[in-house]
Amino acid sequence: MQRAAAAYPAESVWSLRRAQDDPIAFLARLASEGDVVLFSIAGHAACLLNHPDHVEDVLVTSHATFSKPPAMRRSGALLGRGLLTAEGAWHQQRRKVAQPVFSPQRLEGYAAVVTAAARRLTDRWRDGTTLDIATSMQGLTMEIIGRLLFGVDISAHAADVSRAMTAAAASLDPLLALLAPARRLAPASRYLRALVDRLIDDRCASSEAGDDILTLLRRAEGSEGAPPGAQLRDDVATLFVAGHDTIANALVWTWHLVGRTPGAEARLHDELRDVIGERAAGFDDLERLTYTRAVLSEALRLYPPAWVLTRQARADHRLGGVTIAEGTVIVVSQYLLHRDRRFFADPLEFRPERWLADSQASRPRLAYFPFGAGPRSCIGQGLAMVEGPLILATLAARWRCRPLGPIDADPRATLRPRGPVPARVERHA
């Protein structure tokens, strides 16, 4: 009987170096060996799962047998006991509190905030201008999350927040958290928590009524009128960190892919002309913006912001003919599975139309899971799939984005572009 505790002890030094230098190549090399691959990294017994059925077992069917690895708990310095770090019954309780904030009724109201912010950005762009599309998307999603969470525009903080997130990336990354010194997180954590605390205090001190998420959370817990407690601050910090960075990165990859694929760009513009014309896109348009949503889904397939996740076995578990020993770190990569030719024809091609066909039904359920799966799936998935298509529709209805060079991926806490992403924006009729 094969057990993960005995996995490749001689490779621990090699895997430490390779995982830091190029984590995607490191995992791809392991995946070439099979669907359940035992290895070790920095002295930790580990196991890469590279088949949707095994992923479903860990994240959905047997989720209670697996928890977040201890190395990921260091993110508590930034996120406290929010949804990303909470475990077991406490996680269920916090999710229950936050879930109504993302109800379909609330999402419809959030859509108006998204569209208004995107239209303000379109008004600032000038034909033929070269800009850093990554900075533009970070600023836009920062404005949106600020208005949704606190009812104010905080886009002026976008550059500082981006630098702090970059500094904290290795410590927050599910894989490299096993390797990165915790001290790297401290300065970024102090800045981000201080910013969030100040925004919370300012909003709570305001007498202005509103239906921002912070107010809704306080109302749900019956804490309106009382000083905001530590748990509320942790929950808001989690939503703040996760609520703008991932969708901003997804949009950067989307613009890059569309700009390099003339057929997809033309079809996107045709749909936007037919569905929204000269008016602003709105929540009620989403159902008819089928190709726009397919464009975003395909970008999330090729470049999922959450590109890897980890769990730790709380007990021995039989999986794919292998007994995973208690304590083993389980590694799953959305990036690898989304590009697996067993589940996607021509997997490296950007083909949004694959999301319009019935072929989705023939794929295993978790061949595609950009927002995770099971009880710990991203609570903001619904918001992301409102925000992303509406931003894309609003901007692409008036502008084309011409990439001015290749983009290198930086696979850390999220799959973000490495460095600036220069692009030329062009007005179209």
Buried (B, 14 or more C-beta within 10 A) or exposed (E): EEBBBEBBEEBBEBBBEBBBEEBBEBBBBBBEEBBBBBBBBBEBBBBBBBBBBBBBBBBBEBBEBBBBBEBBBBBBBBBBBBBBBBEEEEBEEBBEBBEEBBEEEBBBEBBEBBBBBBBBBBEEBEEEEEBBBBBBBBBBBBBBBBBBBBBBBBBEBBEEBBEBBBBBBBBBBBBBBBBBEEEBBBEBBEBBBEBBBEBBEEBBEEEEEBEBBBBBBBEBBEBEEEEBEEBBBBBBBBBBBBBBBBBBBBBBBBBBBBBBBEEBBEBBBEBBEEBBEEEBBBBEBBEEBBBBBBBBBBBBBBBBBBBBBBBBBEEBBEBBEBBBBBBBBBBBBBBBBBBBEEBBEEBEEBBBBBBBEEEEEEBBEBBBBBBBBBEBBBBBEBBBBBBBBBBBBBBBBBBBBBBEEEBEBBBBBBBBBEEEBBBBBBEEE
